[in-house]
């Protein structure tokens, strides 16, 4: 039950070719190649230097002062 010999692989390839045919397999591989090219093109478009990035908005938030936190503690204790 070790690894398959070369004859096993040849038989598997012949059966796959008979079931799917050469045309379907080549079409499938062409579709995979087009998908890879589209992915690479999309990644290259994202990394273009010189593009202006959208401005980021910031929200200023004031931290609680010690006197207001003391007031909260006093309220919770009573």
N, CA, C and O atoms as a CHARMM CRD file, in Angstrom:
* protein
*
  312
    1    1 UNK  N      0.82300  -1.18600   0.00000 PROA 1      0.00000
    2    1 UNK  CA     0.00000   0.00000   0.00000 PROA 1      0.00000
    3    1 UNK  C      0.86900   1.25200   0.00000 PROA 1      0.00000
    4    1 UNK  O      0.49300   2.26600   0.58900 PROA 1      0.00000
    5    2 UNK  N      1.98400   1.19300  -0.63100 PROA 2      0.00000
    6    2 UNK  CA     2.88300   2.33700  -0.70000 PROA 2      0.00000
    7    2 UNK  C      2.42000   3.32400  -1.75900 PROA 2      0.00000
    8    2 UNK  O      1.22500   3.46500  -2.02100 PROA 2      0.00000
    9    3 UNK  N      3.36500   3.98800  -2.35000 PROA 3      0.00000
   10    3 UNK  CA     3.02300   4.98700  -3.37100 PROA 3      0.00000
   11    3 UNK  C      2.64100   4.30000  -4.67500 PROA 3      0.00000
   12    3 UNK  O      2.94800   3.12800  -4.89600 PROA 3      0.00000
   13    4 UNK  N      1.97100   5.05200  -5.52500 PROA 4      0.00000
   14    4 UNK  CA     1.53400   4.50100  -6.79500 PROA 4      0.00000
   15    4 UNK  C      2.69700   4.46400  -7.77600 PROA 4      0.00000
   16    4 UNK  O      3.58000   5.32100  -7.74400 PROA 4      0.00000
   17    5 UNK  N      2.68600   3.46500  -8.64200 PROA 5      0.00000
   18    5 UNK  CA     3.73100   3.36800  -9.66000 PROA 5      0.00000
   19    5 UNK  C      3.35100   4.24900 -10.85000 PROA 5      0.00000
   20    5 UNK  O      2.26300   4.82400 -10.89200 PROA 5      0.00000
   21    6 UNK  N      4.24400   4.34200 -11.78900 PROA 6      0.00000
   22    6 UNK  CA     4.00700   5.16800 -12.97900 PROA 6      0.00000
   23    6 UNK  C      2.81400   4.65300 -13.76900 PROA 6      0.00000
   24    6 UNK  O      2.10900   5.44100 -14.40000 PROA 6      0.00000
   25    7 UNK  N      2.57300   3.33700 -13.74800 PROA 7      0.00000
   26    7 UNK  CA     1.45500   2.76700 -14.49500 PROA 7      0.00000
   27    7 UNK  C      0.11600   3.19300 -13.89600 PROA 7      0.00000
   28    7 UNK  O     -0.85300   3.41600 -14.62100 PROA 7      0.00000
   29    8 UNK  N      0.07100   3.30200 -12.58800 PROA 8      0.00000
   30    8 UNK  CA    -1.16400   3.77600 -11.96100 PROA 8      0.00000
   31    8 UNK  C     -1.48600   5.19500 -12.42000 PROA 8      0.00000
   32    8 UNK  O     -2.63000   5.50500 -12.75300 PROA 8      0.00000
   33    9 UNK  N     -0.47400   6.04800 -12.43200 PROA 9      0.00000
   34    9 UNK  CA    -0.68500   7.43900 -12.83000 PROA 9      0.00000
   35    9 UNK  C     -1.07000   7.55600 -14.30100 PROA 9      0.00000
   36    9 UNK  O     -1.89500   8.39600 -14.66100 PROA 9      0.00000
   37   10 UNK  N     -0.48400   6.72900 -15.14500 PROA 10     0.00000
   38   10 UNK  CA    -0.83600   6.74600 -16.58100 PROA 10     0.00000
   39   10 UNK  C     -2.29400   6.33900 -16.76800 PROA 10     0.00000
   40   10 UNK  O     -3.01200   6.95300 -17.55700 PROA 10     0.00000
   41   11 UNK  N     -2.73000   5.32200 -16.05800 PROA 11     0.00000
   42   11 UNK  CA    -4.12100   4.87500 -16.17000 PROA 11     0.00000
   43   11 UNK  C     -5.07700   5.96100 -15.67000 PROA 11     0.00000
   44   11 UNK  O     -6.11500   6.20200 -16.28700 PROA 11     0.00000
   45   12 UNK  N     -4.73900   6.60900 -14.57100 PROA 12     0.00000
   46   12 UNK  CA    -5.58400   7.67800 -14.04400 PROA 12     0.00000
   47   12 UNK  C     -5.68000   8.82200 -15.05400 PROA 12     0.00000
   48   12 UNK  O     -6.76800   9.35300 -15.27800 PROA 12     0.00000
   49   13 UNK  N     -4.57700   9.20300 -15.65600 PROA 13     0.00000
   50   13 UNK  CA    -4.58600  10.29100 -16.64500 PROA 13     0.00000
   51   13 UNK  C     -5.42000   9.91000 -17.86000 PROA 13     0.00000
   52   13 UNK  O     -6.17000  10.74000 -18.37300 PROA 13     0.00000
   53   14 UNK  N     -5.30500   8.68100 -18.32700 PROA 14     0.00000
   54   14 UNK  CA    -6.09100   8.23300 -19.48300 PROA 14     0.00000
   55   14 UNK  C     -7.58200   8.25700 -19.15500 PROA 14     0.00000
   56   14 UNK  O     -8.38600   8.69200 -19.98000 PROA 14     0.00000
   57   15 UNK  N     -7.95700   7.80100 -17.97600 PROA 15     0.00000
   58   15 UNK  CA    -9.37000   7.78900 -17.58500 PROA 15     0.00000
   59   15 UNK  C     -9.90400   9.22200 -17.49600 PROA 15     0.00000
   60   15 UNK  O    -11.01400   9.49600 -17.95100 PROA 15     0.00000
   61   16 UNK  N     -9.12600  10.13200 -16.91900 PROA 16     0.00000
   62   16 UNK  CA    -9.55200  11.52800 -16.81300 PROA 16     0.00000
   63   16 UNK  C     -9.71300  12.13600 -18.19900 PROA 16     0.00000
   64   16 UNK  O    -10.68300  12.85400 -18.44400 PROA 16     0.00000
   65   17 UNK  N     -8.78800  11.86600 -19.10700 PROA 17     0.00000
   66   17 UNK  CA    -8.89500  12.39300 -20.46700 PROA 17     0.00000
   67   17 UNK  C    -10.11200  11.82100 -21.19000 PROA 17     0.00000
   68   17 UNK  O    -10.77100  12.52900 -21.95100 PROA 17     0.00000
   69   18 UNK  N    -10.41000  10.55500 -20.95800 PROA 18     0.00000
   70   18 UNK  CA   -11.58300   9.96100 -21.60100 PROA 18     0.00000
   71   18 UNK  C    -12.88100  10.54100 -21.04900 PROA 18     0.00000
   72   18 UNK  O    -13.83300  10.76100 -21.79800 PROA 18     0.00000
   73   19 UNK  N    -12.92300  10.78800 -19.75500 PROA 19     0.00000
   74   19 UNK  CA   -14.14700  11.31300 -19.14600 PROA 19     0.00000
   75   19 UNK  C    -14.37800  12.77800 -19.51500 PROA 19     0.00000
   76   19 UNK  O    -15.48700  13.15800 -19.89100 PROA 19     0.00000
   77   20 UNK  N    -13.34900  13.58700 -19.41000 PROA 20     0.00000
   78   20 UNK  CA   -13.53200  15.01300 -19.61500 PROA 20     0.00000
   79   20 UNK  C    -13.14600  15.48700 -21.00700 PROA 20     0.00000
   80   20 UNK  O    -13.62300  16.52900 -21.45800 PROA 20     0.00000
   81   21 UNK  N    -12.32100  14.76500 -21.66900 PROA 21     0.00000
   82   21 UNK  CA   -11.88900  15.17200 -23.00000 PROA 21     0.00000
   83   21 UNK  C    -10.83400  16.25600 -22.94100 PROA 21     0.00000
   84   21 UNK  O    -10.73500  16.99400 -21.96000 PROA 21     0.00000
   85   22 UNK  N    -10.05200  16.34500 -23.99400 PROA 22     0.00000
   86   22 UNK  CA    -8.96900  17.32200 -24.02600 PROA 22     0.00000
   87   22 UNK  C     -9.50900  18.74200 -24.08200 PROA 22     0.00000
   88   22 UNK  O     -8.91000  19.65700 -23.51700 PROA 22     0.00000
   89   23 UNK  N    -10.62400  18.93000 -24.74800 PROA 23     0.00000
   90   23 UNK  CA   -11.16100  20.27500 -24.93000 PROA 23     0.00000
   91   23 UNK  C    -11.60500  20.88500 -23.60000 PROA 23     0.00000
   92   23 UNK  O    -11.31800  22.05000 -23.32500 PROA 23     0.00000
   93   24 UNK  N    -12.29800  20.10600 -22.78100 PROA 24     0.00000
   94   24 UNK  CA   -12.78200  20.62600 -21.50500 PROA 24     0.00000
   95   24 UNK  C    -11.62700  20.95400 -20.56400 PROA 24     0.00000
   96   24 UNK  O    -11.66200  21.96800 -19.86700 PROA 24     0.00000
   97   25 UNK  N    -10.61000  20.10600 -20.54300 PROA 25     0.00000
   98   25 UNK  CA    -9.47000  20.33800 -19.66000 PROA 25     0.00000
   99   25 UNK  C     -8.69600  21.57500 -20.10200 PROA 25     0.00000
  100   25 UNK  O     -8.28800  22.37700 -19.26200 PROA 25     0.00000
  101   26 UNK  N     -8.49000  21.74000 -21.39900 PROA 26     0.00000
  102   26 UNK  CA    -7.76100  22.92400 -21.86800 PROA 26     0.00000
  103   26 UNK  C     -8.56700  24.20300 -21.62500 PROA 26     0.00000
  104   26 UNK  O     -7.99400  25.24700 -21.31600 PROA 26     0.00000
  105   27 UNK  N     -9.89800  24.12500 -21.76400 PROA 27     0.00000
  106   27 UNK  CA   -10.73500  25.29100 -21.44800 PROA 27     0.00000
  107   27 UNK  C    -10.64600  25.64100 -19.96500 PROA 27     0.00000
  108   27 UNK  O    -10.57500  26.81300 -19.59700 PROA 27     0.00000
  109   28 UNK  N    -10.65000  24.62300 -19.13100 PROA 28     0.00000
  110   28 UNK  CA   -10.54800  24.83900 -17.69600 PROA 28     0.00000
  111   28 UNK  C     -9.21300  25.47700 -17.33400 PROA 28     0.00000
  112   28 UNK  O     -9.17100  26.40300 -16.52400 PROA 28     0.00000
  113   29 UNK  N     -8.13600  25.00200 -17.91600 PROA 29     0.00000
  114   29 UNK  CA    -6.82000  25.56500 -17.62300 PROA 29     0.00000
  115   29 UNK  C     -6.71800  26.99100 -18.15400 PROA 29     0.00000
  116   29 UNK  O     -6.06200  27.83000 -17.53600 PROA 29     0.00000
  117   30 UNK  N     -7.34800  27.27800 -19.27500 PROA 30     0.00000
  118   30 UNK  CA    -7.36200  28.64000 -19.79400 PROA 30     0.00000
  119   30 UNK  C     -8.11300  29.58400 -18.87500 PROA 30     0.00000
  120   30 UNK  O     -7.69700  30.72500 -18.67400 PROA 30     0.00000
  121   31 UNK  N     -9.22300  29.10900 -18.31400 PROA 31     0.00000
  122   31 UNK  CA    -9.98800  29.92500 -17.37100 PROA 31     0.00000
  123   31 UNK  C     -9.18600  30.19900 -16.09600 PROA 31     0.00000
  124   31 UNK  O     -9.24600  31.29900 -15.54500 PROA 31     0.00000
  125   32 UNK  N     -8.44800  29.21300 -15.63700 PROA 32     0.00000
  126   32 UNK  CA    -7.61400  29.40000 -14.45500 PROA 32     0.00000
  127   32 UNK  C     -6.52400  30.43100 -14.74200 PROA 32     0.00000
  128   32 UNK  O     -6.24200  31.29000 -13.90600 PROA 32     0.00000
  129   33 UNK  N     -5.91800  30.34700 -15.91400 PROA 33     0.00000
  130   33 UNK  CA    -4.87700  31.30200 -16.27700 PROA 33     0.00000
  131   33 UNK  C     -5.43700  32.72600 -16.38200 PROA 33     0.00000
  132   33 UNK  O     -4.78000  33.67900 -15.96200 PROA 33     0.00000
  133   34 UNK  N     -6.61800  32.87400 -16.92700 PROA 34     0.00000
  134   34 UNK  CA    -7.23700  34.20700 -17.01500 PROA 34     0.00000
  135   34 UNK  C     -7.55400  34.75400 -15.62800 PROA 34     0.00000
  136   34 UNK  O     -7.41800  35.95200 -15.38300 PROA 34     0.00000
  137   35 UNK  N     -7.96800  33.89100 -14.73800 PROA 35     0.00000
  138   35 UNK  CA    -8.24500  34.31200 -13.37100 PROA 35     0.00000
  139   35 UNK  C     -6.98800  34.79000 -12.66200 PROA 35     0.00000
  140   35 UNK  O     -7.01900  35.78400 -11.93700 PROA 35     0.00000
  141   36 UNK  N     -5.89400  34.09300 -12.86800 PROA 36     0.00000
  142   36 UNK  CA    -4.62400  34.49100 -12.25800 PROA 36     0.00000
  143   36 UNK  C     -4.16400  35.82800 -12.82200 PROA 36     0.00000
  144   36 UNK  O     -3.70000  36.68700 -12.07300 PROA 36     0.00000
  145   37 UNK  N     -4.28700  36.01400 -14.13500 PROA 37     0.00000
  146   37 UNK  CA    -3.89300  37.28300 -14.74800 PROA 37     0.00000
  147   37 UNK  C     -4.74700  38.43200 -14.24000 PROA 37     0.00000
  148   37 UNK  O     -4.22800  39.51800 -13.98100 PROA 37     0.00000
  149   38 UNK  N     -6.04000  38.21200 -14.09300 PROA 38     0.00000
  150   38 UNK  CA    -6.93000  39.25800 -13.58900 PROA 38     0.00000
  151   38 UNK  C     -6.58500  39.60700 -12.14100 PROA 38     0.00000
  152   38 UNK  O     -6.64300  40.77500 -11.75400 PROA 38     0.00000
  153   39 UNK  N     -6.23100  38.61200 -11.34800 PROA 39     0.00000
  154   39 UNK  CA    -5.84800  38.85000  -9.96200 PROA 39     0.00000
  155   39 UNK  C     -4.56900  39.67100  -9.89200 PROA 39     0.00000
  156   39 UNK  O     -4.48100  40.61800  -9.11200 PROA 39     0.00000
  157   40 UNK  N     -3.58200  39.31500 -10.69900 PROA 40     0.00000
  158   40 UNK  CA    -2.32000  40.06200 -10.71100 PROA 40     0.00000
  159   40 UNK  C     -2.54100  41.49400 -11.16900 PROA 40     0.00000
  160   40 UNK  O     -1.94300  42.42100 -10.62200 PROA 40     0.00000
  161   41 UNK  N     -3.39400  41.68100 -12.16900 PROA 41     0.00000
  162   41 UNK  CA    -3.68000  43.03100 -12.65800 PROA 41     0.00000
  163   41 UNK  C     -4.36800  43.85100 -11.57500 PROA 41     0.00000
  164   41 UNK  O     -4.05300  45.02800 -11.39800 PROA 41     0.00000
  165   42 UNK  N     -5.29300  43.25200 -10.85700 PROA 42     0.00000
  166   42 UNK  CA    -5.97800  43.94300  -9.77100 PROA 42     0.00000
  167   42 UNK  C     -5.02900  44.32300  -8.65300 PROA 42     0.00000
  168   42 UNK  O     -5.14900  45.40300  -8.07500 PROA 42     0.00000
  169   43 UNK  N     -4.08400  43.44300  -8.34100 PROA 43     0.00000
  170   43 UNK  CA    -3.10400  43.75400  -7.30200 PROA 43     0.00000
  171   43 UNK  C     -2.18100  44.87800  -7.75400 PROA 43     0.00000
  172   43 UNK  O     -1.80100  45.72700  -6.94800 PROA 43     0.00000
  173   44 UNK  N     -1.82000  44.89200  -9.02300 PROA 44     0.00000
  174   44 UNK  CA    -0.94500  45.95000  -9.54400 PROA 44     0.00000
  175   44 UNK  C     -1.68000  47.29100  -9.55300 PROA 44     0.00000
  176   44 UNK  O     -1.06700  48.32700  -9.29200 PROA 44     0.00000
  177   45 UNK  N     -2.96700  47.29000  -9.84700 PROA 45     0.00000
  178   45 UNK  CA    -3.74500  48.53400  -9.84900 PROA 45     0.00000
  179   45 UNK  C     -3.85000  49.12500  -8.44600 PROA 45     0.00000
  180   45 UNK  O     -3.87300  50.34500  -8.29000 PROA 45     0.00000
  181   46 UNK  N     -3.91300  48.27600  -7.42900 PROA 46     0.00000
  182   46 UNK  CA    -4.01800  48.75600  -6.05600 PROA 46     0.00000
  183   46 UNK  C     -2.72800  49.40100  -5.57300 PROA 46     0.00000
  184   46 UNK  O     -2.75900  50.27000  -4.70100 PROA 46     0.00000
  185   47 UNK  N     -1.59900  48.98900  -6.12700 PROA 47     0.00000
  186   47 UNK  CA    -0.31100  49.44800  -5.63600 PROA 47     0.00000
  187   47 UNK  C      0.29900  50.56400  -6.47400 PROA 47     0.00000
  188   47 UNK  O      1.49200  50.83700  -6.34100 PROA 47     0.00000
  189   48 UNK  N     -0.47200  51.21200  -7.32300 PROA 48     0.00000
  190   48 UNK  CA     0.07000  52.27100  -8.16000 PROA 48     0.00000
  191   48 UNK  C      0.50800  53.45500  -7.29800 PROA 48     0.00000
  192   48 UNK  O     -0.28200  53.97300  -6.50800 PROA 48     0.00000
  193   49 UNK  N      1.75900  53.88300  -7.44700 PROA 49     0.00000
  194   49 UNK  CA     2.18000  55.06900  -6.69700 PROA 49     0.00000
  195   49 UNK  C      1.62500  56.32400  -7.36500 PROA 49     0.00000
  196   49 UNK  O      1.35700  56.33600  -8.56600 PROA 49     0.00000
  197   50 UNK  N      1.46100  57.35600  -6.58500 PROA 50     0.00000
  198   50 UNK  CA     0.97100  58.60900  -7.13300 PROA 50     0.00000
  199   50 UNK  C     -0.52300  58.76100  -7.06500 PROA 50     0.00000
  200   50 UNK  O     -1.05100  59.83500  -7.35500 PROA 50     0.00000
  201   51 UNK  N     -1.20700  57.72600  -6.69300 PROA 51     0.00000
  202   51 UNK  CA    -2.65400  57.84600  -6.54300 PROA 51     0.00000
  203   51 UNK  C     -2.94200  58.59200  -5.25900 PROA 51     0.00000
  204   51 UNK  O     -2.26300  58.39600  -4.25000 PROA 51     0.00000
  205   52 UNK  N     -3.93300  59.43400  -5.29600 PROA 52     0.00000
  206   52 UNK  CA    -4.30300  60.15000  -4.07800 PROA 52     0.00000
  207   52 UNK  C     -5.22200  59.25500  -3.26600 PROA 52     0.00000
  208   52 UNK  O     -6.18900  58.69100  -3.77700 PROA 52     0.00000
  209   53 UNK  N     -4.90200  59.14600  -2.01800 PROA 53     0.00000
  210   53 UNK  CA    -5.72600  58.32400  -1.14000 PROA 53     0.00000
  211   53 UNK  C     -6.81100  59.18700  -0.53500 PROA 53     0.00000
  212   53 UNK  O     -6.64900  60.39800  -0.38700 PROA 53     0.00000
  213   54 UNK  N     -7.89200  58.57100  -0.19400 PROA 54     0.00000
  214   54 UNK  CA    -9.00900  59.29500   0.40500 PROA 54     0.00000
  215   54 UNK  C     -8.58100  59.83500   1.76500 PROA 54     0.00000
  216   54 UNK  O     -7.82600  59.19700   2.49800 PROA 54     0.00000
  217   55 UNK  N     -9.07900  61.01900   2.08000 PROA 55     0.00000
  218   55 UNK  CA    -8.73100  61.61800   3.35400 PROA 55     0.00000
  219   55 UNK  C     -9.34400  60.81300   4.48500 PROA 55     0.00000
  220   55 UNK  O    -10.47900  60.34500   4.40800 PROA 55     0.00000
  221   56 UNK  N     -8.56200  60.67100   5.52600 PROA 56     0.00000
  222   56 UNK  CA    -9.08600  59.97800   6.69000 PROA 56     0.00000
  223   56 UNK  C     -9.65200  61.01000   7.65400 PROA 56     0.00000
  224   56 UNK  O     -9.06300  62.07000   7.86700 PROA 56     0.00000
  225   57 UNK  N    -10.77100  60.69400   8.21600 PROA 57     0.00000
  226   57 UNK  CA   -11.41700  61.60000   9.15400 PROA 57     0.00000
  227   57 UNK  C    -11.06800  61.16200  10.56700 PROA 57     0.00000
  228   57 UNK  O    -11.06600  59.97300  10.88600 PROA 57     0.00000
  229   58 UNK  N    -10.77700  62.13500  11.39700 PROA 58     0.00000
  230   58 UNK  CA   -10.48800  61.82900  12.79000 PROA 58     0.00000
  231   58 UNK  C    -11.53500  62.49200  13.67400 PROA 58     0.00000
  232   58 UNK  O    -12.09300  63.53600  13.33700 PROA 58     0.00000
  233   59 UNK  N    -11.77900  61.87200  14.78200 PROA 59     0.00000
  234   59 UNK  CA   -12.73400  62.40300  15.74000 PROA 59     0.00000
  235   59 UNK  C    -11.96000  62.71300  17.01500 PROA 59     0.00000
  236   59 UNK  O    -11.32400  61.83300  17.59600 PROA 59     0.00000
  237   60 UNK  N    -12.02000  63.96400  17.44100 PROA 60     0.00000
  238   60 UNK  CA   -11.36200  64.35700  18.67600 PROA 60     0.00000
  239   60 UNK  C    -12.25200  63.98700  19.85300 PROA 60     0.00000
  240   60 UNK  O    -13.45800  64.23600  19.85300 PROA 60     0.00000
  241   61 UNK  N    -11.63300  63.39600  20.83500 PROA 61     0.00000
  242   61 UNK  CA   -12.38300  62.96800  22.01100 PROA 61     0.00000
  243   61 UNK  C    -11.63600  63.43700  23.24000 PROA 61     0.00000
  244   61 UNK  O    -10.44000  63.18200  23.38500 PROA 61     0.00000
  245   62 UNK  N    -12.34000  64.12000  24.12200 PROA 62     0.00000
  246   62 UNK  CA   -11.72400  64.57500  25.35600 PROA 62     0.00000
  247   62 UNK  C    -11.83300  63.47800  26.40400 PROA 62     0.00000
  248   62 UNK  O    -12.88200  62.86100  26.58400 PROA 62     0.00000
  249   63 UNK  N    -10.73100  63.25700  27.08100 PROA 63     0.00000
  250   63 UNK  CA   -10.73100  62.27100  28.15600 PROA 63     0.00000
  251   63 UNK  C    -11.37900  62.87900  29.38300 PROA 63     0.00000
  252   63 UNK  O    -11.39700  64.09800  29.54900 PROA 63     0.00000
  253   64 UNK  N    -11.90600  62.03000  30.23400 PROA 64     0.00000
  254   64 UNK  CA   -12.53200  62.50900  31.46000 PROA 64     0.00000
  255   64 UNK  C    -11.46900  63.12800  32.35900 PROA 64     0.00000
  256   64 UNK  O    -10.35300  62.61900  32.46100 PROA 64     0.00000
  257   65 UNK  N    -11.82000  64.20700  32.99600 PROA 65     0.00000
  258   65 UNK  CA   -10.90400  64.80500  33.96200 PROA 65     0.00000
  259   65 UNK  C    -11.03000  64.08000  35.27900 PROA 65     0.00000
  260   65 UNK  O    -11.99600  63.35100  35.50800 PROA 65     0.00000
  261   66 UNK  N    -10.06700  64.27700  36.13500 PROA 66     0.00000
  262   66 UNK  CA   -10.08700  63.56100  37.41200 PROA 66     0.00000
  263   66 UNK  C    -11.26300  63.99400  38.27500 PROA 66     0.00000
  264   66 UNK  O    -11.79500  63.18700  39.03800 PROA 66     0.00000
  265   67 UNK  N    -11.67900  65.25700  38.16700 PROA 67     0.00000
  266   67 UNK  CA   -12.79400  65.70800  38.99800 PROA 67     0.00000
  267   67 UNK  C    -14.10400  65.05100  38.57000 PROA 67     0.00000
  268   67 UNK  O    -14.93200  64.72700  39.42100 PROA 67     0.00000
  269   68 UNK  N    -14.30300  64.85000  37.27400 PROA 68     0.00000
  270   68 UNK  CA   -15.54900  64.20900  36.84900 PROA 68     0.00000
  271   68 UNK  C    -15.54400  62.73300  37.19700 PROA 68     0.00000
  272   68 UNK  O    -16.60000  62.17400  37.49100 PROA 68     0.00000
  273   69 UNK  N    -14.37700  62.07900  37.17100 PROA 69     0.00000
  274   69 UNK  CA   -14.34200  60.67700  37.56700 PROA 69     0.00000
  275   69 UNK  C    -14.54600  60.53800  39.06400 PROA 69     0.00000
  276   69 UNK  O    -15.12300  59.55200  39.52200 PROA 69     0.00000
  277   70 UNK  N    -14.07100  61.52900  39.84400 PROA 70     0.00000
  278   70 UNK  CA   -14.31700  61.51100  41.28600 PROA 70     0.00000
  279   70 UNK  C    -15.80600  61.66600  41.56700 PROA 70     0.00000
  280   70 UNK  O    -16.34400  61.01900  42.46600 PROA 70     0.00000
  281   71 UNK  N    -16.47700  62.53300  40.79000 PROA 71     0.00000
  282   71 UNK  CA   -17.91900  62.73000  40.95800 PROA 71     0.00000
  283   71 UNK  C    -18.67500  61.43900  40.66300 PROA 71     0.00000
  284   71 UNK  O    -19.64700  61.11700  41.34700 PROA 71     0.00000
  285   72 UNK  N    -18.23100  60.69600  39.64400 PROA 72     0.00000
  286   72 UNK  CA   -18.90600  59.43900  39.30400 PROA 72     0.00000
  287   72 UNK  C    -18.72100  58.41900  40.41000 PROA 72     0.00000
  288   72 UNK  O    -19.65700  57.69500  40.75200 PROA 72     0.00000
  289   73 UNK  N    -17.53200  58.35300  40.97000 PROA 73     0.00000
  290   73 UNK  CA   -17.27400  57.40800  42.05700 PROA 73     0.00000
  291   73 UNK  C    -18.13300  57.75200  43.27200 PROA 73     0.00000
  292   73 UNK  O    -18.68700  56.86800  43.92600 PROA 73     0.00000
  293   74 UNK  N    -18.23500  59.06400  43.56600 PROA 74     0.00000
  294   74 UNK  CA   -19.02700  59.48800  44.72600 PROA 74     0.00000
  295   74 UNK  C    -20.48600  59.15100  44.52500 PROA 74     0.00000
  296   74 UNK  O    -21.16500  58.76000  45.47500 PROA 74     0.00000
  297   75 UNK  N    -20.98800  59.29500  43.29400 PROA 75     0.00000
  298   75 UNK  CA   -22.38900  58.97100  43.02500 PROA 75     0.00000
  299   75 UNK  C    -22.65700  57.48900  43.16600 PROA 75     0.00000
  300   75 UNK  O    -23.70600  57.08500  43.66800 PROA 75     0.00000
  301   76 UNK  N    -21.70300  56.67200  42.72100 PROA 76     0.00000
  302   76 UNK  CA   -21.92900  55.22700  42.76900 PROA 76     0.00000
  303   76 UNK  C    -21.83800  54.69600  44.18400 PROA 76     0.00000
  304   76 UNK  O    -22.44800  53.67500  44.50200 PROA 76     0.00000
  305   77 UNK  N    -21.07900  55.37600  45.04400 PROA 77     0.00000
  306   77 UNK  CA   -20.94400  54.92400  46.41900 PROA 77     0.00000
  307   77 UNK  C    -22.18800  55.24800  47.25100 PROA 77     0.00000
  308   77 UNK  O    -22.50600  54.52600  48.19500 PROA 77     0.00000
  309   78 UNK  N    -22.88800  56.32800  46.90400 PROA 78     0.00000
  310   78 UNK  CA   -24.03500  56.72200  47.72000 PROA 78     0.00000
  311   78 UNK  C    -25.32900  56.09000  47.29500 PROA 78     0.00000
  312   78 UNK  O    -26.36800  56.34300  47.90400 PROA 78     0.00000
